[in-house]
């Protein structure tokens, strides 16, 4: 059963997500791209690391026939505090054969909890001293067993594509997403495989060497039976399997346009080389590394959502590769800017209206879990919906609002200054704040205090009176903007629609009540606060969006009872919400409560018809219920009414035609 994407959920986490009955938490973990987008991390990631890794030399051999990885990793690190041992993260399916120092002296090692390895040298480790240890290990990477994120395959050796993603901890690690490192990686594969990695590459028969000399995150290797690469440009190559090679040319052109846009906006990245590489559909939908944008095969296509996904991934060549967060509390800088870069590209290609629509969806996600300050996000599990919503979507909204606060020119200066001054380094939120003030020549303490160190969003109301000015001088509007955050302090746009032209004013709103005076020639008919959605704000419509988004997250996680509660909350806010009623119908259909489900779908048809596709799909769902309850004569008219809408959202018309020909039968696994 294909269910269309909610208009309120276009953000990347739900691109092309379809629920067909309830497949449980495993489906959820594999389907919520960036609910784990760039941050699949183990529970131990929040512990303070004892070491800081700066370099690797890795020799790896892949045996796809038996799913085996055999490797030796020389790890150079600095000790951050005096300690008797050092803890590294390593995929749980990999067995450590031995650990030695550079002289070959054996060290004591044992497996710890949560895919860790604890190594104890003969003498205690000294703070500030650098060490190099050599790990020899192997194991079968066949499924999610031993994965640092339960239920997710992040490292796999097999056909047709083997992938060793950085978050899969296929080599000993510490400081996920924060410890930048150099790497020399040698990979040996059987004949017939191409291997993609980061940096200068040399290859002989079945052997590939990758050298990345800049401090970064070059820890991803992808090896596959790829078709000959398609060159979108001399510096951009597309690697796909035979199954998706027909899309390679168009997808490559999209990558070229996006790479060119980001280069013109942010400056030249660390490397002008880019390899867009196909991933299987059984892992995360995307991943990035220096010179790599990896995308699941099902997302390599020509629709706007797949291009947005690609844009977000490519943006990490700047936000992630070139600069990265100092701690997970600073992760909003990377994740938020990559999301906002995607929206900037959408605006450039499709216009401001398209961006405004996307901003509504991003805002709903930003507010869904806004319970702790953004700069405290490191306290959350990095793969949780809360962490993702905050760093991706609230982070993006912070950049969006900063652009409004300081102006377009200053905003771009700030971004370029960050990338220049912190090139190949990590950056703290406090560093960013100082740089933003220096580049904009504005005092931004109230802005950052509100959006980084606080929670919540204003809900605006507007009261005003209109007076006629004498001598045919027009009209004066005296009003007051009210909102519920006492510390709020930033400019807000007013749009005044008059009998003549529409005018816009920028009003400084400070505290809960701020007055304004506007003179216009024509009589004002309507005044709108923040019409272009520059500010993260609350409203009745936004509350509905938030409840529905949280409900969809709970459905995906397998919590149907919790999802129903969220959808019912949405109906309390707006009893006419067609989308809330439709989502209730979905859950009840999954639970086989057909009478209650059909009632909910009929409520959707009687509702506000927002989004429009709820009409066609409600008729289809009602038809299915009649079919599964043995009432074929009542199902047929519903499918015909679906066809009469002429709305093919999510392939609805094709679905209706199919069930007109053949009655719907519920699969056994639903």
Buried (B, 14 or more C-beta within 10 A) or exposed (E): BEBBBBBBBBBBBBBBBEBEBBBEBEBBBBBBBBBBBBBBBBBBBBEEBBBBBBBBBBBBBBBBEEBBBBBBBBBBBBBBEEBEBBBBBBBBBBEBEEBBBEEEEEBEBEEBEBBBBBBBBEEEBEEEEEBBBBBBBBBBBBBBEBBBBBBBBBBBBBEBBBBBBBBBBBBBBBBBBBBBBBBBBBBBBEEEBBBBBBBBBEEEEBEBBBBBEBBBBBBBBBBBBBBEBBBBBEBBBBBBBEEBBEBBEBBBBBBBBBBEBBBEBBBEBBBBBBBBBBBBEBBBBBBBBBBBBBBBBBBBBEEEBBBBBBBBBBBBBBBBBBBBBBBBBBBBBBBBBBBBBBBBBBBBBBEEEBBBBBBBBBBBBBBBBBEEBBBBBBEBBBBBBBBBBBBBBBBBBBBBBBBBBBEEEBBBBBBBBBBEEBBEEBBBBEBBBEBBBEBBEBEBEBBBBBBBEBBBBBBBEBEBEBEEEEEEEBBBBEBBBBBEBEEBBBBBBBBBBBEEEBBEBEBEBBEBEBEBEBBBBBEBEEBBBBBBBBBBBBBEBBBBBBBBBBBBBBBBBBBBEBBBBBBEBBBEBBEBBBBBBBBBBBBBBBBEBBEEBBBBBBBBBEBBBBBEBBBBBBBBBBBBBBBBEEEEEBBBEBBEBBBEBEBBBBEBBEBBEEBBEEBBEBEEEE
